[in-house]
């Protein structure tokens, strides 16, 4: 005979799995991507290390794209690529700096 405590445990496991799968359907993916975009643009005082490393990687990608645009602007003498390179540098720098901790986060020295 089954114990009465097993059924709620099974139900919580099923609900947990459904909750994890919910991130892959339309309205929840939009909500999750908005959170990622907000973190990359505004930063967070208590972001985990993995998220901060991702912000650094995205920022470096934008900065490297700015370097590529500068190279094209210099070789082809295109002014528009020079302007775009400045924009890539500014966006990359902002995203990269948002990967660092700010005041207001948890105090880990306690």
N, C-alpha and C positions, 0 to 999 in steps of 0.2 A: 504494500500500500504506500502511496506517495505521501510525503510530508506536506503539510499545508504551506510551509515556508518556501518550498521550491517553486511554486507557481508564481508568486510575486517576483522572485529572483529571475525567473525566465522572462517574465513580462518586462522587467527593467532592462534585461539584455536586449530584448527585441526593440524596445523603445530607443535604447542607445544606438543600436545599429541603424534604425530608421533616421535618427537625428543626424548621424554621420553621413548618411546617404543624401540627406536633404540639401547639403551644400552643393550638390551637382545638378540640381534642377533650377529652372530659370529664376524665380524671384530671389532665391537665396544666393545665387552666384553674383547677382547684381549688388546685393547688400554686402557680400564679402569683398568684392572688388573695390567698392567704395571705401571700405575700411583700409584696404591696402593703399589705395591712392592717397587717402587722408594721412596715413602714417608717412608715406614717402614725401609728401609735400609739407606737412606740418611738424612731423617728428613726434616722439613720445618720450616722456620722462622715464617710463618704466618698461621699455621694450625689451624683450628677451635678446640674448646674444645672436641668435639665428636671424632675427629680423634686422638687427643692426648691421650684421654682416651682409645681408641682402641689400640694404640701403647703400652700403659702401660699394658693393659690386655694381649696382645700377648707376650710382654716381660716377664711378670710374668709367663705365661704358659711355656715358654721355660726354665726359671729358675727353676720352679717346676719339669719339666722333667729332668733337670740336677740333682736335688736332688734325684729323683727316680733312675736315673742311678748310682748315688753314692751309694745308698742303695744296689742296686743289685751287684755292684762291690765289696762292702765291705762284703756282706754276701756270695757271690759265689766265691770270690777271682778271678774275671775276670778283667784283665788289660784293655781289650778293652772297657768295660763299664766305667771304670775310665776316659779313654781318651775321650769317647763320652760325658761324663758328663761335662768335661771341655769345649768341643765345644758347648754344649747346654747352659752352663753358659755364654760364651762369646757372642753368638748370642742373647741370652735373654737380657743380659746387654746392648748391642748395641741398640736393638729395644726399650727397656724400656727407655733409655736415649734420644732416638730420639723423644720421646713423650713430652719432655720439650722444651720450647721456646728458641730460640737462638737469638743472636744479629743480627740485620738486618730486623727484623719484624716490624710491625706497632707499633708506640708509642701510647699506650693507656692512657698515663698520660696527654696528651694535652687537 
